[in-house]
Every structure is written in C-alpha cells, then in structure tokens.
C-alpha cells in the first residue's frame, strides 16, 4: 500500500472560502484536506495564526492544483476590481 503525502497548496483566513476551494478541487478529482489550529475552529478568530486554514493536496496532484489556484486567484481579483468600479 502506498502512503499518500500531502503538500501545502495555500493558506486562507475564511473557513467558507477554504470549504469552497476544497469542493472545487474535489470536483476536479483532486483530493484536498483542510487543517486549522484547534482553537481557531472552536472560537471565531479572524486574524493571525489561529485563523489560518491550510489547504493541502496530494503531492502528485500539486502541479495541477497550483494551476487551478492561479486561475482561481485571477478570477477572484478580477471580480473584486469589477465590484470596485460599481
């Protein structure tokens, strides 16, 4: 049996965004795991180390996930610029 090794794809500070990223990656058949300091998941913390949510993907899928993340971040930036223009 081979052991799956994980690599950190990104860090985010919003649990909902992390869950959406995980769902999008899994829709592309890229497994994803979220990790957060335990205090951050029990008490609402929105800044600092306790708020960080780490998104991990399997090492063998890291390159594919990185391409997805780049596109995701570009789309997010464009959406924020569109909102600013309103």
N, CA, C and O atoms as CSV, one atom per row, in Angstrom:
chain,resi,resn,atom,element,x,y,z
A,1,UNK,N,N,0.847,-1.187,0.000
A,1,UNK,CA,C,0.000,0.000,0.000
A,1,UNK,C,C,0.886,1.241,0.000
A,1,UNK,O,O,1.815,1.347,0.801
A,2,UNK,N,N,0.600,2.167,-0.888
A,2,UNK,CA,C,1.398,3.386,-0.931
A,2,UNK,C,C,0.808,4.435,0.006
A,2,UNK,O,O,-0.405,4.526,0.197
A,3,UNK,N,N,1.703,5.211,0.573
A,3,UNK,CA,C,1.267,6.255,1.501
A,3,UNK,C,C,1.123,7.561,0.731
A,3,UNK,O,O,2.029,7.962,0.001
A,4,UNK,N,N,-0.017,8.223,0.896
A,4,UNK,CA,C,-0.240,9.498,0.236
A,4,UNK,C,C,0.463,10.584,1.042
A,4,UNK,O,O,0.291,10.672,2.258
A,5,UNK,N,N,1.241,11.397,0.373
A,5,UNK,CA,C,1.892,12.511,1.053
A,5,UNK,C,C,1.259,13.801,0.561
A,5,UNK,O,O,0.936,13.939,-0.619
A,6,UNK,N,N,1.089,14.729,1.463
A,6,UNK,CA,C,0.371,15.968,1.195
A,6,UNK,C,C,1.335,17.138,1.107
A,6,UNK,O,O,2.394,17.144,1.734
A,7,UNK,N,N,0.948,18.122,0.320
A,7,UNK,CA,C,1.727,19.343,0.180
A,7,UNK,C,C,0.798,20.542,0.362
A,7,UNK,O,O,-0.345,20.538,-0.095
A,8,UNK,N,N,1.311,21.562,1.036
A,8,UNK,CA,C,0.523,22.765,1.280
A,8,UNK,C,C,0.325,23.520,-0.031
A,8,UNK,O,O,1.289,23.908,-0.690
A,9,UNK,N,N,-0.934,23.722,-0.397
A,9,UNK,CA,C,-1.264,24.465,-1.610
A,9,UNK,C,C,-1.369,25.959,-1.307
A,9,UNK,O,O,-0.808,26.786,-2.026
A,10,UNK,N,N,-2.086,26.296,-0.242
A,10,UNK,CA,C,-2.284,27.701,0.108
A,10,UNK,C,C,-2.799,27.822,1.534
A,10,UNK,O,O,-3.169,26.834,2.169
A,11,UNK,N,N,-2.814,29.054,2.020
A,11,UNK,CA,C,-3.411,29.376,3.315
A,11,UNK,C,C,-4.483,30.427,3.067
A,11,UNK,O,O,-4.279,31.362,2.293
A,12,UNK,N,N,-5.615,30.270,3.721
A,12,UNK,CA,C,-6.685,31.265,3.643
A,12,UNK,C,C,-7.149,31.578,5.061
A,12,UNK,O,O,-6.812,30.867,6.007
A,13,UNK,N,N,-7.921,32.646,5.194
A,13,UNK,CA,C,-8.370,33.088,6.518
A,13,UNK,C,C,-9.889,33.087,6.647
A,13,UNK,O,O,-10.441,33.723,7.545
A,14,UNK,N,N,-10.550,32.382,5.762
A,14,UNK,CA,C,-12.009,32.334,5.758
A,14,UNK,C,C,-12.419,30.877,5.585
A,14,UNK,O,O,-12.109,30.260,4.566
A,15,UNK,N,N,-13.108,30.331,6.565
A,15,UNK,CA,C,-13.490,28.915,6.538
A,15,UNK,C,C,-14.384,28.592,5.341
A,15,UNK,O,O,-14.252,27.533,4.727
A,16,UNK,N,N,-15.288,29.504,5.017
A,16,UNK,CA,C,-16.188,29.262,3.888
A,16,UNK,C,C,-15.398,29.200,2.583
A,16,UNK,O,O,-15.644,28.332,1.745
A,17,UNK,N,N,-14.444,30.125,2.410
A,17,UNK,CA,C,-13.610,30.092,1.206
A,17,UNK,C,C,-12.805,28.791,1.140
A,17,UNK,O,O,-12.674,28.193,0.072
A,18,UNK,N,N,-12.271,28.360,2.274
A,18,UNK,CA,C,-11.498,27.110,2.317
A,18,UNK,C,C,-12.371,25.925,1.904
A,18,UNK,O,O,-11.932,25.069,1.137
A,19,UNK,N,N,-13.587,25.874,2.402
A,19,UNK,CA,C,-14.507,24.781,2.055
A,19,UNK,C,C,-14.870,24.822,0.568
A,19,UNK,O,O,-14.995,23.779,-0.075
A,20,UNK,N,N,-15.039,26.039,0.024
A,20,UNK,CA,C,-15.347,26.166,-1.410
A,20,UNK,C,C,-14.164,25.704,-2.246
A,20,UNK,O,O,-14.346,25.035,-3.263
A,21,UNK,N,N,-12.946,26.058,-1.822
A,21,UNK,CA,C,-11.750,25.613,-2.535
A,21,UNK,C,C,-11.661,24.093,-2.517
A,21,UNK,O,O,-11.384,23.466,-3.539
A,22,UNK,N,N,-11.896,23.510,-1.353
A,22,UNK,CA,C,-11.843,22.053,-1.224
A,22,UNK,C,C,-12.851,21.393,-2.168
A,22,UNK,O,O,-12.522,20.428,-2.857
A,23,UNK,N,N,-14.067,21.913,-2.196
A,23,UNK,CA,C,-15.110,21.353,-3.067
A,23,UNK,C,C,-14.735,21.475,-4.543
A,23,UNK,O,O,-14.936,20.541,-5.319
A,24,UNK,N,N,-14.189,22.629,-4.926
A,24,UNK,CA,C,-13.796,22.838,-6.324
A,24,UNK,C,C,-12.675,21.881,-6.720
A,24,UNK,O,O,-12.701,21.306,-7.808
A,25,UNK,N,N,-11.696,21.712,-5.842
A,25,UNK,CA,C,-10.594,20.782,-6.125
A,25,UNK,C,C,-11.116,19.349,-6.239
A,25,UNK,O,O,-10.725,18.611,-7.144
A,26,UNK,N,N,-11.991,18.965,-5.329
A,26,UNK,CA,C,-12.533,17.602,-5.368
A,26,UNK,C,C,-13.384,17.373,-6.610
A,26,UNK,O,O,-13.462,16.247,-7.102
A,27,UNK,N,N,-14.026,18.426,-7.127
A,27,UNK,CA,C,-14.790,18.303,-8.373
A,27,UNK,C,C,-13.856,18.002,-9.547
A,27,UNK,O,O,-14.266,17.411,-10.547
A,28,UNK,N,N,-12.603,18.414,-9.409
A,28,UNK,CA,C,-11.589,18.121,-10.431
A,28,UNK,C,C,-10.843,16.821,-10.138
A,28,UNK,O,O,-9.830,16.517,-10.768
A,29,UNK,N,N,-11.358,16.061,-9.174
A,29,UNK,CA,C,-10.766,14.797,-8.739
A,29,UNK,C,C,-9.375,14.991,-8.143
A,29,UNK,O,O,-8.478,14.170,-8.331
A,30,UNK,N,N,-9.218,16.110,-7.413
A,30,UNK,CA,C,-8.006,16.378,-6.644
A,30,UNK,C,C,-8.416,16.359,-5.176
A,30,UNK,O,O,-9.148,17.238,-4.721
A,31,UNK,N,N,-7.953,15.372,-4.447
A,31,UNK,CA,C,-8.276,15.305,-3.022
A,31,UNK,C,C,-7.727,16.543,-2.329
A,31,UNK,O,O,-6.691,17.079,-2.724
A,32,UNK,N,N,-8.419,16.988,-1.305
A,32,UNK,CA,C,-7.961,18.152,-0.544
A,32,UNK,C,C,-8.295,17.949,0.920
A,32,UNK,O,O,-9.325,17.368,1.262
A,33,UNK,N,N,-7.418,18.431,1.774
A,33,UNK,CA,C,-7.632,18.388,3.218
A,33,UNK,C,C,-7.427,19.783,3.770
A,33,UNK,O,O,-6.554,20.523,3.315
A,34,UNK,N,N,-8.235,20.134,4.750
A,34,UNK,CA,C,-8.114,21.427,5.419
A,34,UNK,C,C,-7.585,21.204,6.824
A,34,UNK,O,O,-7.979,20.257,7.504
A,35,UNK,N,N,-6.696,22.077,7.251
A,35,UNK,CA,C,-6.145,21.985,8.607
A,35,UNK,C,C,-6.127,23.374,9.219
A,35,UNK,O,O,-5.779,24.358,8.568
A,36,UNK,N,N,-6.516,23.429,10.500
A,36,UNK,CA,C,-6.554,24.695,11.226
A,36,UNK,C,C,-6.229,24.413,12.678
A,36,UNK,O,O,-6.561,23.350,13.204
A,37,UNK,N,N,-5.573,25.377,13.331
A,37,UNK,CA,C,-5.320,25.245,14.763
A,37,UNK,C,C,-6.644,24.966,15.457
A,37,UNK,O,O,-7.664,25.551,15.096
A,38,UNK,N,N,-6.645,24.099,16.427
A,38,UNK,CA,C,-7.902,23.691,17.057
A,38,UNK,C,C,-8.655,24.859,17.686
A,38,UNK,O,O,-9.885,24.883,17.642
A,39,UNK,N,N,-7.955,25.820,18.264
A,39,UNK,CA,C,-8.652,26.956,18.865
A,39,UNK,C,C,-9.362,27.776,17.788
A,39,UNK,O,O,-10.419,28.353,18.044
A,40,UNK,N,N,-8.791,27.828,16.593
A,40,UNK,CA,C,-9.402,28.575,15.502
A,40,UNK,C,C,-10.705,27.980,15.028
A,40,UNK,O,O,-11.548,28.695,14.488
A,41,UNK,N,N,-10.889,26.688,15.217
A,41,UNK,CA,C,-12.138,26.060,14.786
A,41,UNK,C,C,-13.198,26.057,15.887
A,41,UNK,O,O,-14.376,25.834,15.605
A,42,UNK,N,N,-12.795,26.304,17.140
A,42,UNK,CA,C,-13.772,26.313,18.231
A,42,UNK,C,C,-14.200,27.722,18.632
A,42,UNK,O,O,-15.326,27.931,19.083
A,43,UNK,N,N,-13.305,28.677,18.467
A,43,UNK,CA,C,-13.619,30.076,18.767
A,43,UNK,C,C,-13.471,30.868,17.475
A,43,UNK,O,O,-12.499,30.679,16.744
A,44,UNK,N,N,-14.427,31.757,17.183
A,44,UNK,CA,C,-14.297,32.533,15.949
A,44,UNK,C,C,-13.093,33.480,16.017
A,44,UNK,O,O,-13.103,34.444,16.782
A,45,UNK,N,N,-12.073,33.209,15.228
A,45,UNK,CA,C,-10.876,34.037,15.173
A,45,UNK,C,C,-10.685,34.424,13.713
A,45,UNK,O,O,-10.686,33.555,12.841
A,46,UNK,N,N,-10.523,35.713,13.432
A,46,UNK,CA,C,-10.442,36.145,12.038
A,46,UNK,C,C,-9.101,36.766,11.664
A,46,UNK,O,O,-8.978,37.365,10.596
A,47,UNK,N,N,-8.090,36.632,12.531
A,47,UNK,CA,C,-6.776,37.172,12.200
A,47,UNK,C,C,-5.704,36.347,12.889
A,47,UNK,O,O,-5.970,35.635,13.858
A,48,UNK,N,N,-4.485,36.454,12.371
A,48,UNK,CA,C,-3.351,35.776,12.981
A,48,UNK,C,C,-3.291,34.288,12.695
A,48,UNK,O,O,-4.072,33.752,11.908
A,49,UNK,N,N,-2.345,33.635,13.353
A,49,UNK,CA,C,-2.086,32.202,13.135
A,49,UNK,C,C,-3.305,31.326,13.393
A,49,UNK,O,O,-3.520,30.344,12.684
A,50,UNK,N,N,-4.109,31.670,14.404
A,50,UNK,CA,C,-5.256,30.830,14.732
A,50,UNK,C,C,-6.325,30.855,13.648
A,50,UNK,O,O,-7.134,29.931,13.561
A,51,UNK,N,N,-6.343,31.891,12.826
A,51,UNK,CA,C,-7.344,31.999,11.771
A,51,UNK,C,C,-6.909,31.298,10.482
A,51,UNK,O,O,-7.738,31.052,9.606
A,52,UNK,N,N,-5.624,30.975,10.357
A,52,UNK,CA,C,-5.126,30.356,9.138
A,52,UNK,C,C,-5.729,28.972,8.918
A,52,UNK,O,O,-5.768,28.133,9.818
A,53,UNK,N,N,-6.189,28.771,7.709
A,53,UNK,CA,C,-6.670,27.451,7.296
A,53,UNK,C,C,-5.754,27.007,6.167
A,53,UNK,O,O,-5.652,27.681,5.142
A,54,UNK,N,N,-5.097,25.890,6.350
A,54,UNK,CA,C,-4.167,25.365,5.362
A,54,UNK,C,C,-4.902,24.396,4.451
A,54,UNK,O,O,-5.621,23.511,4.915
A,55,UNK,N,N,-4.713,24.572,3.162
A,55,UNK,CA,C,-5.324,23.695,2.169
A,55,UNK,C,C,-4.208,22.805,1.620
A,55,UNK,O,O,-3.259,23.288,1.003
A,56,UNK,N,N,-4.337,21.506,1.855
A,56,UNK,CA,C,-3.338,20.526,1.407
A,56,UNK,C,C,-3.902,19.691,0.266
A,56,UNK,O,O,-5.096,19.394,0.218
A,57,UNK,N,N,-3.013,19.320,-0.652
A,57,UNK,CA,C,-3.364,18.416,-1.754
A,57,UNK,C,C,-2.284,17.345,-1.845
A,57,UNK,O,O,-1.173,17.554,-1.358
A,58,UNK,N,N,-2.586,16.201,-2.458
A,58,UNK,CA,C,-1.557,15.169,-2.635
A,58,UNK,C,C,-0.404,15.705,-3.485
A,58,UNK,O,O,-0.611,16.459,-4.436
A,59,UNK,N,N,0.806,15.301,-3.122
A,59,UNK,CA,C,1.995,15.776,-3.857
A,59,UNK,C,C,1.879,15.516,-5.355
A,59,UNK,O,O,2.269,16.361,-6.161
A,60,UNK,N,N,1.351,14.368,-5.729
A,60,UNK,CA,C,1.288,14.036,-7.158
A,60,UNK,C,C,0.267,14.888,-7.911
A,60,UNK,O,O,0.276,14.906,-9.142
A,61,UNK,N,N,-0.602,15.586,-7.207
A,61,UNK,CA,C,-1.596,16.465,-7.838
A,61,UNK,C,C,-1.275,17.942,-7.617
A,61,UNK,O,O,-2.050,18.810,-8.017
A,62,UNK,N,N,-0.128,18.234,-6.977
A,62,UNK,CA,C,0.197,19.614,-6.602
A,62,UNK,C,C,0.276,20.543,-7.814
A,62,UNK,O,O,-0.252,21.654,-7.769
A,63,UNK,N,N,0.915,20.115,-8.874
A,63,UNK,CA,C,1.068,20.973,-10.055
A,63,UNK,C,C,-0.293,21.317,-10.651
A,63,UNK,O,O,-0.563,22.474,-10.972
A,64,UNK,N,N,-1.142,20.315,-10.795
A,64,UNK,CA,C,-2.488,20.535,-11.334
A,64,UNK,C,C,-3.289,21.466,-10.422
A,64,UNK,O,O,-3.999,22.351,-10.899
A,65,UNK,N,N,-3.170,21.262,-9.114
A,65,UNK,CA,C,-3.874,22.108,-8.145
A,65,UNK,C,C,-3.339,23.538,-8.174
A,65,UNK,O,O,-4.102,24.488,-7.996
A,66,UNK,N,N,-2.046,23.697,-8.396
A,66,UNK,CA,C,-1.442,25.028,-8.461
A,66,UNK,C,C,-1.972,25.821,-9.650
A,66,UNK,O,O,-2.208,27.025,-9.546
A,67,UNK,N,N,-2.158,25.145,-10.773
A,67,UNK,CA,C,-2.735,25.794,-11.956
A,67,UNK,C,C,-4.157,26.239,-11.640
A,67,UNK,O,O,-4.548,27.359,-11.966
A,68,UNK,N,N,-4.928,25.363,-11.006
A,68,UNK,CA,C,-6.297,25.726,-10.618
A,68,UNK,C,C,-6.274,26.937,-9.687
A,68,UNK,O,O,-7.055,27.870,-9.874
A,69,UNK,N,N,-5.381,26.936,-8.677
A,69,UNK,CA,C,-5.304,28.031,-7.709
A,69,UNK,C,C,-4.961,29.348,-8.407
A,69,UNK,O,O,-5.550,30.383,-8.093
A,70,UNK,N,N,-4.029,29.320,-9.334
A,70,UNK,CA,C,-3.654,30.537,-10.067
A,70,UNK,C,C,-4.867,31.110,-10.793
A,70,UNK,O,O,-5.119,32.313,-10.733
A,71,UNK,N,N,-5.613,30.253,-11.473
A,71,UNK,CA,C,-6.822,30.698,-12.179
A,71,UNK,C,C,-7.872,31.208,-11.205
A,71,UNK,O,O,-8.531,32.214,-11.470
A,72,UNK,N,N,-8.031,30.528,-10.091
A,72,UNK,CA,C,-8.993,30.936,-9.057
A,72,UNK,C,C,-8.649,32.324,-8.527
A,72,UNK,O,O,-9.526,33.180,-8.406
A,73,UNK,N,N,-7.377,32.547,-8.210
A,73,UNK,CA,C,-6.962,33.839,-7.667
A,73,UNK,C,C,-7.108,34.951,-8.696
A,73,UNK,O,O,-7.474,36.071,-8.339
A,74,UNK,N,N,-6.829,34.668,-9.959
A,74,UNK,CA,C,-7.015,35.667,-11.018
A,74,UNK,C,C,-8.492,36.023,-11.160
A,74,UNK,O,O,-8.832,37.198,-11.301
A,75,UNK,N,N,-9.368,35.027,-11.125
A,75,UNK,CA,C,-10.805,35.280,-11.218
A,75,UNK,C,C,-11.295,36.091,-10.024
A,75,UNK,O,O,-12.122,36.989,-10.182
A,76,UNK,N,N,-10.795,35.784,-8.843
A,76,UNK,CA,C,-11.196,36.494,-7.635
A,76,UNK,C,C,-10.757,37.949,-7.706
A,76,UNK,O,O,-11.523,38.841,-7.342
A,77,UNK,N,N,-9.542,38.201,-8.166
A,77,UNK,CA,C,-9.029,39.563,-8.286
A,77,UNK,C,C,-9.845,40.354,-9.289
A,77,UNK,O,O,-10.186,41.510,-9.035
A,78,UNK,N,N,-10.167,39.745,-10.433
A,78,UNK,CA,C,-10.982,40.428,-11.439
A,78,UNK,C,C,-12.361,40.751,-10.892
A,78,UNK,O,O,-12.890,41.828,-11.166
A,79,UNK,N,N,-12.955,39.850,-10.130
A,79,UNK,CA,C,-14.276,40.084,-9.550
A,79,UNK,C,C,-14.240,41.256,-8.576
A,79,UNK,O,O,-15.154,42.080,-8.569
A,80,UNK,N,N,-13.192,41.343,-7.751
A,80,UNK,CA,C,-13.070,42.447,-6.798
A,80,UNK,C,C,-12.895,43.775,-7.527
A,80,UNK,O,O,-13.437,44.793,-7.094
A,81,UNK,N,N,-12.142,43.778,-8.629
A,81,UNK,CA,C,-11.961,45.002,-9.410
A,81,UNK,C,C,-13.290,45.432,-10.025
A,81,UNK,O,O,-13.590,46.625,-10.071
A,82,UNK,N,N,-14.088,44.477,-10.497
A,82,UNK,CA,C,-15.398,44.800,-11.059
A,82,UNK,C,C,-16.303,45.425,-10.007
A,82,UNK,O,O,-17.026,46.375,-10.305
A,83,UNK,N,N,-16.277,44.912,-8.792
A,83,UNK,CA,C,-17.094,45.447,-7.710
A,83,UNK,C,C,-16.657,46.866,-7.363
A,83,UNK,O,O,-17.497,47.734,-7.124
A,84,UNK,N,N,-15.341,47.105,-7.335
A,84,UNK,CA,C,-14.806,48.427,-7.015
A,84,UNK,C,C,-15.261,49.476,-8.030
A,84,UNK,O,O,-15.412,50.648,-7.686
A,85,UNK,N,N,-15.481,49.060,-9.280
A,85,UNK,CA,C,-15.896,50.001,-10.320
A,85,UNK,C,C,-17.345,50.420,-10.175
A,85,UNK,O,O,-17.743,51.450,-10.720
A,86,UNK,N,N,-18.139,49.652,-9.459
A,86,UNK,CA,C,-19.578,49.943,-9.319
A,86,UNK,C,C,-19.804,51.122,-8.403
A,86,UNK,O,O,-20.948,51.511,-8.168
